[in-house]
Amino acid sequence: MIHVKTKTHFEKATRFTIPCTIRVEHTYESLEAHVELDHGIEPGIGDKVLVHGAPLSVPFGQGLVVRREATVTRANRFERAWVRLQAMFNLTELYEVSFSEGRL
């Protein structure tokens, strides 16, 4: 694991590169892709994960498991707070959905 310090707006963020496993499934029952970082690393709120390498193409009815490298950039306090605030407002948009006929 490689650690590199980089400056962000209000404090320093940690950026590191780590191996990962990508699982892609393209079947009638499921269309999904998952990235699992090695060593049990879990991305936190506001963290960014960039998987390196060419885009994957999986034919219909098949699945694929690939090993790649990923760069994880940890969010600073301001970025985490901003993402939490945005999430609250995005959640309230769901409350505005109505299934009743006509206007309220």
PyRosetta script that sets phi, psi and omega in degrees:
from pyrosetta import init, pose_from_sequence

init()
pose = pose_from_sequence("MIHVKTKTHFEKATRFTIPCTIRVEHTYESLEAHVELDHGIEPGIGDKVLVHGAPLSVPFGQGLVVRREATVTRANRFERAWVRLQAMFNLTELYEVSFSEGRL")
pose.set_psi(1, 131.9)
pose.set_omega(1, -178.6)
pose.set_phi(2, -109.5)
pose.set_psi(2, 128.7)
pose.set_omega(2, 177.6)
pose.set_phi(3, -107.6)
pose.set_psi(3, 130.9)
pose.set_omega(3, 176.6)
pose.set_phi(4, -131.5)
pose.set_psi(4, 129.7)
pose.set_omega(4, 177.7)
pose.set_phi(5, -90.6)
pose.set_psi(5, 132.8)
pose.set_omega(5, 175.8)
pose.set_phi(6, -134.1)
pose.set_psi(6, 148.0)
pose.set_omega(6, -179.7)
pose.set_phi(7, -83.7)
pose.set_psi(7, 141.9)
pose.set_omega(7, 171.5)
pose.set_phi(8, -120.3)
pose.set_psi(8, -166.2)
pose.set_omega(8, -172.8)
pose.set_phi(9, -57.9)
pose.set_psi(9, -49.6)
pose.set_omega(9, -171.4)
pose.set_phi(10, -119.0)
pose.set_psi(10, -18.9)
pose.set_omega(10, 177.9)
pose.set_phi(11, -158.2)
pose.set_psi(11, 178.6)
pose.set_omega(11, -177.7)
pose.set_phi(12, -83.4)
pose.set_psi(12, 143.6)
pose.set_omega(12, 174.3)
pose.set_phi(13, -112.0)
pose.set_psi(13, 154.1)
pose.set_omega(13, 177.8)
pose.set_phi(14, -101.0)
pose.set_psi(14, 132.7)
pose.set_omega(14, 177.6)
pose.set_phi(15, -124.2)
pose.set_psi(15, 132.8)
pose.set_omega(15, 177.8)
pose.set_phi(16, -146.5)
pose.set_psi(16, 156.1)
pose.set_omega(16, 178.3)
pose.set_phi(17, -107.4)
pose.set_psi(17, 137.6)
pose.set_omega(17, -175.0)
pose.set_phi(18, -146.6)
pose.set_psi(18, 147.1)
pose.set_omega(18, 174.4)
pose.set_phi(19, -67.3)
pose.set_psi(19, 153.1)
pose.set_omega(19, 178.9)
pose.set_phi(20, -148.1)
pose.set_psi(20, 164.6)
pose.set_omega(20, 176.1)
pose.set_phi(21, -115.6)
pose.set_psi(21, 131.4)
pose.set_omega(21, 177.8)
pose.set_phi(22, -111.2)
pose.set_psi(22, 127.9)
pose.set_omega(22, 176.6)
pose.set_phi(23, -117.9)
pose.set_psi(23, 122.4)
pose.set_omega(23, -179.4)
pose.set_phi(24, -123.4)
pose.set_psi(24, 135.2)
pose.set_omega(24, 176.6)
pose.set_phi(25, -131.1)
pose.set_psi(25, 132.9)
pose.set_omega(25, -179.3)
pose.set_phi(26, -134.2)
pose.set_psi(26, 82.8)
pose.set_omega(26, -178.2)
pose.set_phi(27, -127.0)
pose.set_psi(27, 176.8)
pose.set_omega(27, 177.3)
pose.set_phi(28, -61.0)
pose.set_psi(28, -37.5)
pose.set_omega(28, -177.8)
pose.set_phi(29, -80.5)
pose.set_psi(29, -23.8)
pose.set_omega(29, -169.2)
pose.set_phi(30, -154.5)
pose.set_psi(30, 141.8)
pose.set_omega(30, 168.1)
pose.set_phi(31, -130.8)
pose.set_psi(31, 104.9)
pose.set_omega(31, -173.7)
pose.set_phi(32, -150.8)
pose.set_psi(32, 156.1)
pose.set_omega(32, 175.5)
pose.set_phi(33, -141.6)
pose.set_psi(33, 135.2)
pose.set_omega(33, -179.2)
pose.set_phi(34, -132.5)
pose.set_psi(34, 140.7)
pose.set_omega(34, 174.6)
pose.set_phi(35, -115.7)
pose.set_psi(35, 126.7)
pose.set_omega(35, 177.8)
pose.set_phi(36, -117.6)
pose.set_psi(36, 117.0)
pose.set_omega(36, 179.4)
pose.set_phi(37, -78.0)
pose.set_psi(37, 142.2)
pose.set_omega(37, 179.5)
pose.set_phi(38, -68.0)
pose.set_psi(38, 164.8)
pose.set_omega(38, 176.5)
pose.set_phi(39, 63.3)
pose.set_psi(39, 20.6)
pose.set_omega(39, 176.7)
pose.set_phi(40, 70.2)
pose.set_psi(40, 18.2)
pose.set_omega(40, 178.9)
pose.set_phi(41, -68.6)
pose.set_psi(41, 130.1)
pose.set_omega(41, 177.9)
pose.set_phi(42, -115.9)
pose.set_psi(42, 129.0)
pose.set_omega(42, 174.7)
pose.set_phi(43, -66.7)
pose.set_psi(43, 143.0)
pose.set_omega(43, 177.9)
pose.set_phi(44, -99.1)
pose.set_psi(44, -177.8)
pose.set_omega(44, 179.1)
pose.set_phi(45, -61.7)
pose.set_psi(45, 125.6)
pose.set_omega(45, 177.9)
pose.set_phi(46, 83.2)
pose.set_psi(46, -7.0)
pose.set_omega(46, 177.8)
pose.set_phi(47, -68.4)
pose.set_psi(47, 152.6)
pose.set_omega(47, 178.5)
pose.set_phi(48, -117.1)
pose.set_psi(48, 137.9)
pose.set_omega(48, 178.3)
pose.set_phi(49, -124.4)
pose.set_psi(49, 122.2)
pose.set_omega(49, 178.1)
pose.set_phi(50, -115.5)
pose.set_psi(50, 115.6)
pose.set_omega(50, 179.1)
pose.set_phi(51, -89.9)
pose.set_psi(51, 129.0)
pose.set_omega(51, -177.3)
pose.set_phi(52, -88.6)
pose.set_psi(52, 153.3)
pose.set_omega(52, 176.5)
pose.set_phi(53, 116.5)
pose.set_psi(53, 173.8)
pose.set_omega(53, -179.0)
pose.set_phi(54, -70.8)
pose.set_psi(54, 152.9)
pose.set_omega(54, 176.5)
pose.set_phi(55, -60.5)
pose.set_psi(55, 149.2)
pose.set_omega(55, 179.9)
pose.set_phi(56, -96.3)
pose.set_psi(56, 145.0)
pose.set_omega(56, 175.1)
pose.set_phi(57, -129.9)
pose.set_psi(57, 119.6)
pose.set_omega(57, -178.2)
pose.set_phi(58, -116.1)
pose.set_psi(58, 120.2)
pose.set_omega(58, 178.6)
pose.set_phi(59, -63.4)
pose.set_psi(59, 153.5)
pose.set_omega(59, -180.0)
pose.set_phi(60, -57.8)
pose.set_psi(60, 138.1)
pose.set_omega(60, 178.2)
pose.set_phi(61, 87.6)
pose.set_psi(61, 6.0)
pose.set_omega(61, -177.1)
pose.set_phi(62, -127.4)
pose.set_psi(62, 168.3)
pose.set_omega(62, 174.8)
pose.set_phi(63, -131.2)
pose.set_psi(63, 164.7)
pose.set_omega(63, -177.0)
pose.set_phi(64, -149.3)
pose.set_psi(64, 139.0)
pose.set_omega(64, 174.2)
pose.set_phi(65, -124.0)
pose.set_psi(65, 125.5)
pose.set_omega(65, -175.1)
pose.set_phi(66, -133.0)
pose.set_psi(66, 144.2)
pose.set_omega(66, 173.9)
pose.set_phi(67, -99.3)
pose.set_psi(67, 133.2)
pose.set_omega(67, 178.8)
pose.set_phi(68, -143.7)
pose.set_psi(68, 178.8)
pose.set_omega(68, 171.9)
pose.set_phi(69, -103.9)
pose.set_psi(69, 147.1)
pose.set_omega(69, 177.2)
pose.set_phi(70, -134.6)
pose.set_psi(70, 143.2)
pose.set_omega(70, 174.3)
pose.set_phi(71, -104.0)
pose.set_psi(71, 124.2)
pose.set_omega(71, 179.4)
pose.set_phi(72, -106.8)
pose.set_psi(72, 127.1)
pose.set_omega(72, 175.2)
pose.set_phi(73, -114.0)
pose.set_psi(73, 114.4)
pose.set_omega(73, -179.5)
pose.set_phi(74, -74.5)
pose.set_psi(74, 138.2)
pose.set_omega(74, 178.3)
pose.set_phi(75, -76.1)
pose.set_psi(75, 148.1)
pose.set_omega(75, 174.4)
pose.set_phi(76, -86.7)
pose.set_psi(76, 179.8)
pose.set_omega(76, -176.7)
pose.set_phi(77, -59.0)
pose.set_psi(77, -43.5)
pose.set_omega(77, -180.0)
pose.set_phi(78, -62.3)
pose.set_psi(78, -45.4)
pose.set_omega(78, -179.4)
pose.set_phi(79, -63.8)
pose.set_psi(79, -40.9)
pose.set_omega(79, 177.7)
pose.set_phi(80, -62.6)
pose.set_psi(80, -44.3)
pose.set_omega(80, 179.5)
pose.set_phi(81, -64.2)
pose.set_psi(81, -39.7)
pose.set_omega(81, 179.9)
pose.set_phi(82, -63.6)
pose.set_psi(82, -43.1)
pose.set_omega(82, 179.3)
pose.set_phi(83, -64.9)
pose.set_psi(83, -41.5)
pose.set_omega(83, 178.1)
pose.set_phi(84, -62.4)
pose.set_psi(84, -42.6)
pose.set_omega(84, 178.8)
pose.set_phi(85, -63.0)
pose.set_psi(85, -45.7)
pose.set_omega(85, 178.1)
pose.set_phi(86, -61.2)
pose.set_psi(86, -39.1)
pose.set_omega(86, -179.3)
pose.set_phi(87, -62.6)
pose.set_psi(87, -38.6)
pose.set_omega(87, 178.9)
pose.set_phi(88, -62.6)
pose.set_psi(88, -42.6)
pose.set_omega(88, -179.6)
pose.set_phi(89, -71.8)
pose.set_psi(89, -35.2)
pose.set_omega(89, 176.8)
pose.set_phi(90, -66.5)
pose.set_psi(90, -35.5)
pose.set_omega(90, 178.5)
pose.set_phi(91, -66.4)
pose.set_psi(91, -38.7)
pose.set_omega(91, -178.8)
pose.set_phi(92, -67.7)
pose.set_psi(92, -21.8)
pose.set_omega(92, 175.7)
pose.set_phi(93, -62.8)
pose.set_psi(93, -30.0)
pose.set_omega(93, 178.7)
pose.set_phi(94, -66.5)
pose.set_psi(94, -29.7)
pose.set_omega(94, -178.7)
pose.set_phi(95, -68.8)
pose.set_psi(95, -19.8)
pose.set_omega(95, -176.8)
pose.set_phi(96, -82.7)
pose.set_psi(96, -2.2)
pose.set_omega(96, 178.8)
pose.set_phi(97, -78.6)
pose.set_psi(97, 134.1)
pose.set_omega(97, -179.6)
pose.set_phi(98, -132.7)
pose.set_psi(98, 139.8)
pose.set_omega(98, 178.3)
pose.set_phi(99, -108.7)
pose.set_psi(99, 12.5)
pose.set_omega(99, 179.4)
pose.set_phi(100, -84.8)
pose.set_psi(100, 155.9)
pose.set_omega(100, 178.3)
pose.set_phi(101, -79.3)
pose.set_psi(101, 147.5)
pose.set_omega(101, 176.9)
pose.set_phi(102, 77.9)
pose.set_psi(102, -172.1)
pose.set_omega(102, -178.9)
pose.set_phi(103, -98.4)
pose.set_psi(103, 156.1)
pose.set_omega(103, 178.1)
pose.set_phi(104, -88.4)
pose.dump_pdb("model.pdb")
